[in-house]
Amino acid sequence: MRFEERTIGKVFIAKVLVSRITAEVAPALKADIVEFVTQGHRTLVLDLSEVTFIDSSGLGALIGSLKSLGDDGELALSGAREMVASMFKLTRMNEVFRMYKNPEEAAVALA
Amino acid sequence: MKILLVDDEPVARRIHSTLLRSQGHEVEEASDGEHAWRVVQESQVSFVVSDWMMPRLAGVDLCRRIRTAALDRYVYVILCTSRGEKADLIEGMDAGADDFLVKPVGPEELRVKVRAGERVLSLQQGLAQKNNELARINNQLESSHKLIEEDLRAAAWMQQRLLPSQSLEANGLRCQWRLEPSGYVAGDIFNFFAMDEQVVGFYILDVSGHGVPAAMLSVTLSMILTPDAARGSPLKHLNPLNQQVETISPGDAIRELNRRFQSKDDRYFTMIYGLFDTGSGRLRIAQAGHPGPILINTAGHPQIIGTGGMPIGLWPEIKFDCTELSVSAGDRLLLYSDGVTECVNSEGEAFGESRLLSFLAKSSTQTLDTILDGLLGEIRSWRQCGDLGDDISLLAIELSESLDLASR
């Protein structure tokens, strides 16, 4: 999965560069997030501002990543657009993931 | 290597064949072109060294014949000419000769040109072998693919048999449905049945992912989601206080399902489960991450019920909406899967909730059957291309006008 990576303080921000998170890329997404944690990043923000669509496999991968992080770290989301935001609302995942408007807001909240 | 040496002049033929034999090759001699042609056809010889000027069939014509014939192998041809003229060279190459020797032919020149030809031949033979291997593998792949398709078709048929019968009625409720799997098998499933003389149950669920793994879970679920308590259904339980088998609430049923189906691999399913009590006229709906059902009242106003809930299978404790409302005779309820609203057209725009709601408002006076066919038609023309992208499930329930709820 392609990301644009940067850090703000100790917050690691990975911007997803694909517009559709579907079954084909979901396993790679989860593997990459787990890899970020393995590399030592404990506070992660996944920037979804380029993502216009996420399917059930994509949601499963995000949830799987969150679960595998466990107490080892924090995974938050930022920039969720219409379709993604409404899917998260329907599945109450907006109560499971911390969600922010943009990475800067997330970085401030998670610092 | 076996070489066919063609020359009508015996002395030259003897000299060249001796040379070739001394260089380790096996030589078959032909004194004219027609004889040589017969040898090419009847044997497996792949290397021809031929004189040009010969009666009956010239070397260049022998070459043409070899090139145009449908032989089962490549034949390397060296033409020998006494006139090393450019025009001859060109005519010979045009006729398909691979190389040239100008008489008198020196032994070293003969040796290296034959060796170059050997190299080309072995490349050619290597290619032919690889092609055969590829063709064999292709055939194997085709057979495997056919087997896999047969398996999928059988699985699809099995799934079809688990679907409710086309037109259902229970306790004064009518039900119609449509299921368009995106592949052979679907991760969506739904059903509608009488729980007892008074209560009707219905559900729709959507397993995450797609293909065979999702379908396997959806089949498993559809087999246990029955009103038959004896088959381990999570929808009923034995009340310890009165030893009666009772229908449990939609919320408790979801919680029981969540308890039984905790996933080890990020798989989950979304679900709507509802119970309609014809005695009280009350509808209870539990919504676990699935799009809310749409209630269309007799005035034709469609309304989405519920705001959401967590899907089943991800965490031991989940929170989800439970809604209870009164419904009247003539009211209709449509349950659907997100394949409907998320169906995108060629511009990437989704069909969406608004379009669905306005279609239902427009078609509210039609029969369930007509509405479902009409909605599928709308989705297909939205999509334009053949496949619909995701499973499309529609379950429409109608409270019969004859249902006498007011008096109960």
Contacts between the chains, C-beta under 8 A, distances in Angstrom:
chain1	res1	chain2	res2	distance
A	23	B	209	6.1
A	23	B	210	6.4
A	30	B	266	7.7
A	52	B	348	7.5
A	53	B	342	7.8
A	53	B	344	7.9
A	55	B	390	7.7
A	56	B	206	7.4
A	56	B	207	8.0
A	56	B	208	3.5
A	56	B	209	6.1
A	56	B	268	7.6
A	56	B	270	7.9
A	57	B	208	6.3
A	57	B	209	5.0
A	57	B	210	7.8
A	59	B	208	7.1
A	60	B	208	5.1
A	60	B	209	7.0
A	60	B	266	4.0
A	60	B	267	6.5
A	60	B	268	6.5
A	61	B	266	6.6
A	63	B	266	6.1
A	63	B	268	7.6
A	63	B	314	5.8
A	64	B	265	7.9
A	64	B	266	3.7
A	67	B	266	7.8
A	67	B	314	7.9
A	83	B	342	7.7
A	83	B	350	6.9
A	89	B	307	7.7
A	89	B	308	6.0
A	90	B	289	6.4
A	90	B	290	8.0
A	90	B	291	6.7
A	90	B	307	7.9
A	90	B	308	4.3
A	91	B	270	7.1
A	91	B	289	4.1
A	91	B	308	6.4
A	91	B	309	7.5
A	91	B	310	6.2
A	91	B	311	5.5
A	92	B	289	7.3
A	92	B	308	5.6
A	92	B	309	6.0
A	92	B	310	4.7
A	92	B	319	6.1
A	92	B	320	7.3
A	93	B	310	7.6
A	95	B	319	7.4
A	96	B	310	7.6
